[in-house]
Amino acid sequence: MLRHARMPSLVLASAAFVAAASLSLPAFAEAPAKAVAADPDADPPAPSDDNDDETGGGVLFYGLGSFGNIQGLGVSTSGDTVEPDPLKKKHLRLEDGGHLFGGGLQVDVFGKHVRGGFAISVFGVEGTKLRTDKLDNGFKVSASSGWGAGFDVFVGHEFWKGSVRPYIDLVGSINVLSLQVDLKHPAYGVLGRTQYEGWMFGFGPRAGLSIPIGPNGFFDVSGNYSVVGMERFRIVAGIGIWGR
């Protein structure tokens, strides 16, 4: 009888313990939330420096204008083109500087500490003059339709500074210039037209700025000074897209 009499008291004690535990659970459940709650008066987190480590690539479409450095650039026929007899061994060459204008496409590769890439451009040539050794029998020459194409490679460093990204590059280039040469005679007029070509290598520093436009666009402007090559000073401006 005593054993059966103790059962209600044990049940009541257990029920009281469960009730007490259930009442204390919300306090324990709320404790972590209170511990991690944001302080409205706290200062915002400092900006991250991860932008200094951005890597990726981009494509720039640009226009160019430059002051030419075309002094004594020898031109000659190429391939199967037959040079007119009056012009053979007459050392045709371009002089008097000139200027270039055109456009191109540049592919950029961005590393953690360096940037690099290559560019392809097409340009027209004005202001330069064609010279030859003295021609016999009163022949003369004149040049027209001067244009060229270039291939550049570059490596440099980009500096992060707010919403503007200044950079410095070293640029190497190879350029080919093509022109049409008319052979003229005082009595018979134009006797024929022949295509001539000239090649030049260039090298020099470049400084520029890239300005982000939205999440994937950018505006770029730069100036390039060539120590050697077809150009003396080039100005480039363009718009591109990148993923960084």
C-alpha angles and dihedrals in degrees: 000000000000090000091054092043092059095057098079091051092051091049091050092049092050092049091050091051093049092049092050091049092049091052092052096048098081090055091054092043092052095048097080092046090053090048094055099036112129118250108233090206095053120113116254116259117271115260115266122247092216090113088074089064098048117139131183141093144266148186124233125198109200148172123221141199126180147170108246126234095197105149118151096347105169117222128195142166119271139201115357094342111129116221115223113252095239089058100047113120091000095122101233110204142164123238145162099067107259127186136260133217132178144094145260152171126263128195115207129199117193122203131179094268105005140046128204145153145129139268138204121205141177122203145171123235126219137167099033123116133221116233131187140175113267112296124219128237094022096294118160136185135213130187129220142163095039114183138146148192131218141196119203133187123190144178128189149126131277122211121209114220117157114292093341124076114201118193143181124210141180109224129199120189144180119202135186122200123199129192141167116241120202119205111214134190122196092230102035103032121216110007099182149329124240132184118235131186137200131192130208137175123215139193135176149117127286131198125191151148131239116200117194116232110195121320098313109017134080143179118224133194127174146162124219126197115198117210089192132007144061095312134055102191128003130192118200131185128173151138125248148166128237142176115219 
